[in-house]
Amino acid sequence: MKAVYGDYPLLPERSQQERDPWYQWDHPDLRRNWGEPVRKD
């Protein structure tokens, strides 16, 4: 059974290393963009 977090979006289970290294990230060391939601767990 998956946990439910109310209206929080269900995000894909992907590590930061699986994300595109050549994309122009706001935080390239974390491979994240500003305002992007993060997984709860």
N, C-alpha and C positions, 0 to 999 in steps of 0.2 A: 504494500500500500504506500503510495506517495504522500508526502506531507503537503498540506494545503496552507498557503500563506495569504489567504484573503484575496485582495485585488493585485497583489504583487505578481509581476509577469513570470511565467514559467520559461526560464532561460535554458538554452542548450548546455549540455555538460561537455564543455571544451576547455582545455587548459590554455593558458596564455601562449605557450610555446606552439600550439597548433594554429594560432592566428597568423595571418599574413605578415611576414616581417618587412615587406616592402611598402605596405600601406602607410600613409602619412598620419600616424597616430598623434594625438595631443600629448600623450605620455608614452614615448616610444619604448622606454625601458620596461614598462608594464603592459604595453600593447593594449592601451585603453584610450577612449575618448572622453572628454569632459562631459559629465551628465549621463554617462552610460550606466545602466543599472548593473549591480553585481549580484552574484548568487548569494542567497541567504546562508546556505550551508557550505 
